[in-house]
Amino acid sequence: MAKQICDITSIGPASDLGSFIRSFEFQFFTGCLPVQPVINDGLLFGDLNDQNNCNLCPQDLPFFNIVNNSDRIHFQFQQLDNLNGQNPQVPFTYGWNDPNLGNPIFAKGSIYDCCTDEVVNEFIIDAASEYYVGLYEVKNFEGVSTYNNIQAITIDPLLVGSDCFYIKFEFRNVDDTGFDVFYSEPFIKNTCNDSTVLIEGKYTDGAIDDFGYFYGLPVVVDANGTAFKYSNKYRVRGEVEQEGNEIQKEFVNNVTRPTRSQRCRNYALRLYPVPLYAANKLSNNMNGKEICLNDSPGFELTATIEKNRNVGKYWIIDTELQRCGNFNDFSCDC
Protein backbone atom coordinates (compact mmCIF):
# COMPACT_ATOMS: atom_id res chain seq x y z
CA MET A 1 0.00 0.00 0.00
CA ALA A 2 1.25 3.49 -0.77
CA LYS A 3 2.40 5.49 2.21
CA GLN A 4 -0.15 7.96 3.48
CA ILE A 5 0.91 11.54 4.24
CA CYS A 6 -1.13 14.14 6.07
CA ASP A 7 0.13 17.74 5.96
CA ILE A 8 -1.57 19.90 8.59
CA THR A 9 -0.48 23.22 10.00
CA SER A 10 -3.58 23.69 12.13
CA ILE A 11 -6.78 21.79 12.56
CA GLY A 12 -9.75 24.07 12.08
CA PRO A 13 -13.38 23.48 13.05
CA ALA A 14 -15.47 20.79 11.43
CA SER A 15 -16.89 23.33 8.99
CA ASP A 16 -13.39 24.23 7.76
CA LEU A 17 -12.80 21.16 5.62
CA GLY A 18 -10.03 22.94 3.75
CA SER A 19 -7.84 22.67 6.85
CA PHE A 20 -7.46 18.95 6.11
CA ILE A 21 -4.99 18.34 3.29
CA ARG A 22 -4.52 14.70 2.40
CA SER A 23 -2.09 13.35 -0.19
CA PHE A 24 -0.42 10.07 -1.02
CA GLU A 25 2.94 9.15 -2.48
CA PHE A 26 2.33 7.72 -5.94
CA GLN A 27 3.29 4.10 -6.18
CA PHE A 28 2.57 1.42 -8.77
CA PHE A 29 0.63 -1.61 -7.57
CA THR A 30 1.49 -5.10 -8.68
CA GLY A 31 -0.47 -8.31 -8.44
CA CYS A 32 -4.21 -8.52 -7.79
CA LEU A 33 -6.50 -5.62 -7.09
CA PRO A 34 -7.57 -5.14 -3.45
CA VAL A 35 -10.25 -7.52 -2.21
CA GLN A 36 -13.70 -5.92 -2.06
CA PRO A 37 -16.37 -6.62 0.57
CA VAL A 38 -19.29 -8.88 -0.35
CA ILE A 39 -21.75 -6.03 0.21
CA ASN A 40 -20.86 -2.35 0.07
CA ASP A 41 -22.82 0.90 0.05
CA GLY A 42 -19.76 2.80 -1.15
CA LEU A 43 -18.44 3.63 2.33
CA LEU A 44 -15.89 0.80 2.37
CA PHE A 45 -12.64 0.57 0.42
CA GLY A 46 -10.24 -2.27 -0.28
CA ASP A 47 -7.35 0.20 -0.29
CA LEU A 48 -6.89 3.60 1.35
CA ASN A 49 -5.89 5.07 -2.03
CA ASP A 50 -9.39 4.33 -3.35
CA GLN A 51 -11.00 6.75 -0.91
CA ASN A 52 -12.84 9.74 -2.30
CA ASN A 53 -10.41 12.20 -0.72
CA CYS A 54 -7.54 10.69 -2.74
CA ASN A 55 -9.32 11.18 -6.07
CA LEU A 56 -10.70 14.71 -5.94
CA CYS A 57 -11.46 17.04 -8.81
CA PRO A 58 -9.93 20.53 -8.47
CA GLN A 59 -13.36 21.95 -7.62
CA ASP A 60 -14.02 19.48 -4.78
CA LEU A 61 -12.96 19.59 -1.13
CA PRO A 62 -12.22 16.53 1.03
CA PHE A 63 -15.36 14.89 2.39
CA PHE A 64 -15.76 13.57 5.93
CA ASN A 65 -18.83 11.79 7.26
CA ILE A 66 -19.89 14.05 10.12
CA VAL A 67 -21.17 12.45 13.33
CA ASN A 68 -22.61 13.79 16.56
CA ASN A 69 -21.49 12.28 19.85
CA SER A 70 -25.02 10.93 20.33
CA ASP A 71 -24.94 9.08 16.99
CA ARG A 72 -24.14 5.44 16.42
CA ILE A 73 -22.18 4.34 13.36
CA HIS A 74 -23.53 1.04 12.01
CA PHE A 75 -21.54 -1.40 9.92
CA GLN A 76 -22.73 -4.67 8.41
CA PHE A 77 -20.65 -7.20 6.49
CA GLN A 78 -21.53 -10.51 4.86
CA GLN A 79 -18.09 -12.05 4.43
CA LEU A 80 -17.98 -15.78 3.79
CA ASP A 81 -17.11 -17.41 7.12
CA ASN A 82 -15.76 -20.93 6.78
CA LEU A 83 -14.51 -20.97 10.37
CA ASN A 84 -18.03 -20.88 11.81
CA GLY A 85 -19.75 -22.31 8.73
CA GLN A 86 -23.35 -21.85 7.58
CA ASN A 87 -25.19 -24.45 9.69
CA PRO A 88 -27.69 -22.78 12.07
CA GLN A 89 -27.61 -25.89 14.28
CA VAL A 90 -23.91 -25.48 15.07
CA PRO A 91 -22.96 -22.83 17.69
CA PHE A 92 -20.64 -20.07 16.50
CA THR A 93 -17.33 -19.78 18.34
CA TYR A 94 -15.35 -17.30 16.21
CA GLY A 95 -16.34 -13.68 16.80
CA TRP A 96 -14.92 -10.14 16.97
CA ASN A 97 -11.57 -9.72 18.71
CA ASP A 98 -12.50 -8.98 22.30
CA PRO A 99 -9.23 -8.76 24.28
CA ASN A 100 -11.10 -9.10 27.56
CA LEU A 101 -12.73 -12.41 26.64
CA GLY A 102 -9.99 -13.95 24.58
CA ASN A 103 -12.52 -15.51 22.21
CA PRO A 104 -11.39 -16.99 18.87
CA ILE A 105 -11.24 -14.35 16.14
CA PHE A 106 -13.02 -14.20 12.79
CA ALA A 107 -13.31 -10.39 12.61
CA LYS A 108 -11.21 -7.62 14.06
CA GLY A 109 -10.57 -3.92 13.62
CA SER A 110 -8.68 -0.85 14.74
CA ILE A 111 -9.44 2.87 14.62
CA TYR A 112 -6.91 5.41 13.32
CA ASP A 113 -6.49 9.16 13.50
CA CYS A 114 -7.18 10.77 10.09
CA CYS A 115 -4.06 12.90 10.00
CA THR A 116 -1.38 11.04 11.91
CA ASP A 117 -2.47 7.52 10.92
CA GLU A 118 -1.74 6.56 14.52
CA VAL A 119 -3.92 3.99 16.24
CA VAL A 120 -6.39 5.60 18.66
CA ASN A 121 -8.35 2.42 19.46
CA GLU A 122 -6.29 -0.72 18.98
CA PHE A 123 -9.30 -2.95 19.53
CA ILE A 124 -12.46 -1.84 17.75
CA ILE A 125 -14.49 -3.55 20.49
CA ASP A 126 -13.38 -0.80 22.90
CA ALA A 127 -15.39 1.72 20.84
CA ALA A 128 -18.36 -0.55 20.10
CA SER A 129 -21.75 -0.55 21.80
CA GLU A 130 -22.86 -3.85 20.21
CA TYR A 131 -21.52 -6.46 17.81
CA TYR A 132 -21.97 -10.02 16.58
CA VAL A 133 -20.89 -12.65 14.07
CA GLY A 134 -23.68 -14.96 12.89
CA LEU A 135 -26.12 -16.16 10.25
CA TYR A 136 -29.31 -14.75 8.78
CA GLU A 137 -32.09 -16.65 7.05
CA VAL A 138 -33.44 -16.03 3.55
CA LYS A 139 -36.44 -17.88 2.11
CA ASN A 140 -37.14 -18.25 -1.61
CA PHE A 141 -40.58 -18.18 -3.22
CA GLU A 142 -41.04 -21.87 -2.35
CA GLY A 143 -40.30 -21.25 1.31
CA VAL A 144 -36.92 -23.01 1.21
CA SER A 145 -34.44 -21.47 3.65
CA THR A 146 -30.78 -20.68 3.05
CA TYR A 147 -28.41 -19.21 5.61
CA ASN A 148 -25.87 -16.49 4.89
CA ASN A 149 -22.95 -15.32 7.01
CA ILE A 150 -23.29 -11.87 8.55
CA GLN A 151 -21.11 -9.67 10.74
CA ALA A 152 -22.19 -6.41 12.36
CA ILE A 153 -20.80 -3.81 14.72
CA THR A 154 -21.99 -0.43 16.04
CA ILE A 155 -19.46 2.28 16.91
CA ASP A 156 -20.07 4.87 19.66
CA PRO A 157 -18.24 8.11 18.68
CA LEU A 158 -17.82 9.04 22.34
CA LEU A 159 -15.57 6.01 22.75
CA VAL A 160 -13.31 6.88 19.81
CA GLY A 161 -10.04 8.50 20.81
CA SER A 162 -9.92 11.13 18.05
CA ASP A 163 -12.19 13.78 16.54
CA CYS A 164 -11.25 12.70 13.01
CA PHE A 165 -10.84 8.99 12.35
CA TYR A 166 -11.20 6.06 9.99
CA ILE A 167 -11.58 2.34 10.69
CA LYS A 168 -9.63 -0.67 9.47
CA PHE A 169 -11.63 -3.92 9.35
CA GLU A 170 -10.09 -7.37 8.98
CA PHE A 171 -11.86 -10.68 8.30
CA ARG A 172 -10.45 -14.18 8.05
CA ASN A 173 -10.19 -15.07 4.38
CA VAL A 174 -11.86 -18.10 2.85
CA ASP A 175 -8.69 -20.22 2.99
CA ASP A 176 -7.89 -19.18 6.59
CA THR A 177 -4.43 -18.08 5.47
CA GLY A 178 -4.77 -14.47 6.58
CA PHE A 179 -7.18 -11.54 6.70
CA ASP A 180 -9.07 -9.57 4.05
CA VAL A 181 -8.70 -5.87 4.87
CA PHE A 182 -11.20 -3.04 4.30
CA TYR A 183 -11.19 0.64 5.26
CA SER A 184 -14.08 2.92 6.11
CA GLU A 185 -14.57 6.42 4.82
CA PRO A 186 -13.18 9.11 7.19
CA PHE A 187 -15.39 10.45 9.98
CA ILE A 188 -15.26 13.76 11.80
CA LYS A 189 -17.04 14.66 15.01
CA ASN A 190 -19.38 17.64 14.92
CA THR A 191 -17.51 19.62 17.57
CA CYS A 192 -18.76 23.00 16.27
CA ASN A 193 -22.48 22.15 16.15
CA ASP A 194 -22.70 22.54 12.38
CA SER A 195 -26.18 22.33 10.89
CA THR A 196 -26.75 18.69 9.93
CA VAL A 197 -29.53 16.29 8.98
CA LEU A 198 -29.68 12.65 10.09
CA ILE A 199 -31.34 10.63 7.31
CA GLU A 200 -32.65 7.10 7.79
CA GLY A 201 -34.74 4.80 5.66
CA LYS A 202 -36.92 2.32 7.54
CA TYR A 203 -37.16 -1.13 5.95
CA THR A 204 -39.51 -3.94 6.98
CA ASP A 205 -38.17 -6.83 9.06
CA GLY A 206 -36.28 -9.28 6.90
CA ALA A 207 -35.97 -6.89 3.96
CA ILE A 208 -32.79 -6.61 1.88
CA ASP A 209 -32.04 -3.23 0.30
CA ASP A 210 -30.46 -2.46 -3.08
CA PHE A 211 -26.96 -2.71 -1.61
CA GLY A 212 -27.67 -6.14 -0.11
CA TYR A 213 -27.96 -5.07 3.54
CA PHE A 214 -30.21 -7.23 5.71
CA TYR A 215 -32.72 -5.54 8.05
CA GLY A 216 -33.77 -8.39 10.30
CA LEU A 217 -32.36 -10.22 13.28
CA PRO A 218 -29.74 -12.96 12.82
CA VAL A 219 -30.83 -16.51 13.61
CA VAL A 220 -27.41 -17.43 15.02
CA VAL A 221 -25.01 -15.21 16.98
CA ASP A 222 -21.57 -16.05 18.35
CA ALA A 223 -21.29 -16.67 22.09
CA ASN A 224 -20.02 -13.16 22.88
CA GLY A 225 -22.27 -11.26 20.47
CA THR A 226 -25.65 -9.56 20.86
CA ALA A 227 -28.32 -9.73 18.13
CA PHE A 228 -29.52 -6.36 16.81
CA LYS A 229 -31.03 -4.93 13.63
CA TYR A 230 -29.03 -2.93 11.12
CA SER A 231 -29.68 0.81 10.76
CA ASN A 232 -28.68 2.85 7.70
CA LYS A 233 -28.66 6.22 9.51
CA TYR A 234 -26.37 8.72 7.79
CA ARG A 235 -25.66 12.29 8.90
CA VAL A 236 -24.77 15.03 6.41
CA ARG A 237 -24.27 18.77 6.58
CA GLY A 238 -27.34 20.69 5.54
CA GLU A 239 -30.82 21.60 6.69
CA VAL A 240 -34.43 20.62 6.34
CA GLU A 241 -36.95 23.46 6.28
CA GLN A 242 -40.74 23.50 6.18
CA GLU A 243 -41.88 25.54 3.20
CA GLY A 244 -45.62 25.09 3.06
CA ASN A 245 -48.85 23.41 4.11
CA GLU A 246 -51.09 21.47 1.79
CA ILE A 247 -54.71 20.70 2.65
CA GLN A 248 -56.21 17.67 0.93
CA LYS A 249 -59.99 17.16 1.01
CA GLU A 250 -62.29 14.53 -0.46
CA PHE A 251 -65.80 15.26 -1.62
CA VAL A 252 -68.67 13.01 -2.71
CA ASN A 253 -71.07 13.81 -5.58
CA ASN A 254 -69.80 17.37 -5.90
CA VAL A 255 -71.16 18.26 -2.49
CA THR A 256 -69.27 21.17 -0.95
CA ARG A 257 -69.07 19.47 2.42
CA PRO A 258 -65.88 17.33 2.59
CA THR A 259 -66.00 13.73 3.74
CA ARG A 260 -62.31 13.55 4.64
CA SER A 261 -59.45 15.99 5.04
CA GLN A 262 -55.73 15.81 5.69
CA ARG A 263 -52.98 18.35 6.27
CA CYS A 264 -49.56 17.74 4.73
CA ARG A 265 -46.43 19.76 5.40
CA ASN A 266 -43.98 20.33 2.55
CA TYR A 267 -40.25 20.44 3.28
CA ALA A 268 -37.08 21.35 1.41
CA LEU A 269 -33.95 19.28 2.05
CA ARG A 270 -30.78 21.17 1.13
CA LEU A 271 -27.39 19.54 1.66
CA TYR A 272 -23.79 20.62 1.38
CA PRO A 273 -21.89 18.97 -1.52
CA VAL A 274 -21.44 15.20 -1.14
CA PRO A 275 -19.57 12.64 -3.29
CA LEU A 276 -21.46 10.19 -5.48
CA TYR A 277 -21.25 7.29 -3.01
CA ALA A 278 -22.88 9.42 -0.30
CA ALA A 279 -25.60 10.54 -2.73
CA ASN A 280 -26.28 6.90 -3.62
CA LYS A 281 -26.43 5.93 0.05
CA LEU A 282 -28.90 8.73 0.77
CA SER A 283 -31.10 7.71 -2.18
CA ASN A 284 -31.07 4.13 -0.87
CA ASN A 285 -32.18 5.41 2.53
CA MET A 286 -35.02 7.35 0.92
CA ASN A 287 -36.07 4.20 -0.92
CA GLY A 288 -37.14 2.67 2.39
CA LYS A 289 -40.72 2.15 3.49
CA GLU A 290 -40.51 5.33 5.56
CA ILE A 291 -38.03 8.19 5.74
CA CYS A 292 -36.90 9.60 9.09
CA LEU A 293 -35.21 13.00 9.32
CA ASN A 294 -33.44 13.75 12.59
CA ASP A 295 -35.23 10.71 14.07
CA SER A 296 -38.68 12.10 13.15
CA PRO A 297 -40.66 9.54 11.07
CA GLY A 298 -43.30 9.94 8.39
CA PHE A 299 -41.48 11.74 5.57
CA GLU A 300 -41.89 10.79 1.90
CA LEU A 301 -39.83 11.95 -1.06
CA THR A 302 -41.86 14.01 -3.55
CA ALA A 303 -39.09 15.01 -5.99
CA THR A 304 -36.01 13.51 -7.62
CA ILE A 305 -32.46 13.46 -6.24
CA GLU A 306 -30.20 15.14 -8.77
CA LYS A 307 -26.58 16.29 -8.96
CA ASN A 308 -27.46 19.98 -9.54
CA ARG A 309 -23.89 20.73 -10.56
CA ASN A 310 -22.02 20.82 -13.86
CA VAL A 311 -18.44 20.80 -12.56
CA GLY A 312 -16.64 18.42 -10.23
CA LYS A 313 -17.83 15.05 -8.94
CA TYR A 314 -19.88 16.24 -5.98
CA TRP A 315 -23.64 16.40 -5.75
CA ILE A 316 -25.52 19.39 -4.31
CA ILE A 317 -28.77 17.75 -3.24
CA ASP A 318 -31.78 20.07 -3.12
CA THR A 319 -34.98 18.07 -3.05
CA GLU A 320 -38.48 18.03 -1.57
CA LEU A 321 -40.27 15.85 0.96
CA GLN A 322 -43.74 15.73 2.45
CA ARG A 323 -45.07 14.69 5.83
CA CYS A 324 -48.80 14.11 6.19
CA GLY A 325 -50.96 13.71 9.26
CA ASN A 326 -53.87 11.37 9.74
CA PHE A 327 -57.05 11.72 7.72
CA ASN A 328 -59.96 13.37 9.52
CA ASP A 329 -63.13 11.42 8.65
CA PHE A 330 -66.27 13.56 8.38
CA SER A 331 -68.41 11.04 6.50
CA CYS A 332 -70.70 10.36 9.46
CA ASP A 333 -71.17 14.00 10.47
CA CYS A 334 -74.64 15.44 10.02
C-alpha positions, 0 to 999 in steps of 0.5 A: 500500500502506498504510504499515506501523508497528512500535511496539517499546520492547524486543525480548524473546526469541522466546517473548515474542511479545507484545513485537512490536506490529504495526499499520497505518495504515488506508487505502482501496484502489482499483483491482484486488485484489493479484495472488495467486501461482499456487500458495500454501500460505497463507504468501504474501500479495499485500499486507502488510495481508493477513498474519495479524498484521494481522487478529488477534482480541483473543484471538490474539497475533502469529504468527511462523514460528520457524526454527533457524539449521540450518533451510532455508526452502524456497519454490516458485512456478509463475508464468507465465514468458513470458520463458523460455517453456515449451519444454524444448528452449530454454535458459532465460536469465532467472533470479533476480537475482544481482548477481555474475553480472549474468544477466537477471532473471525473479525477484528478492527482498529481505529486510526487518526485521520491525520497522523495515521496513529492507532487511537483504538487498537481494539475496535471492540473498545469503541463498540456498543454492540456487535456479533458474528452470525447467520441470517435466514433467507427464504425463496418463493417456495419457502426453502431457507438458506443461511448467509454469514453476517457480521455487524458492529456499532461504533459509539463516537464518544468512545473513539479516541480522536475527533477525526478517524477512519476504521480498518476492518479485517476478516479471516479469508476463505482459505484461513491463510490471513485476513481480508482488509477493508477501510471505512470512509473518514469520519469527523465529530461535529464539535462546532455544532454545524447544521446537519440532517440525520437521514434514515430509511426504515425497511420492513423486518427481513428486507434486503435493500439495493446494496444487499444489507439485511434488516432483520435479526440474525438466527445465530449469533456467536457466544459473545455477540448480541443480536440487533437490527441494522440501521442505515442512519447517515448524517450530512451537513445541511438543513431541512426546512418546512416551506408550506402546508397542503390541505387535501380534502375529499368530496362526494357527488360534488357536495361542498361538504368534505368527507375527509381531510388531511394536512400535509407539510412540505419540506425542502432538504438542502445539503452541502456537496457530497460525493457520489457514493454518499448521494447513492447511500442517501437515495437508498435510505429514501427508498425505504418504506418510511423516511426519518429525518433527525429521528422524526418519522413519516417523511416521503420523497416528492421530488427527484435526487439530482446532482445539480452541478455541472463541474466536479464530482460532488452532488448538491442535493436540493430536493423536496419531501412531504409529511402528512398527518392522519385523515380526519373522517367527516363522512358520518357527520350530520 
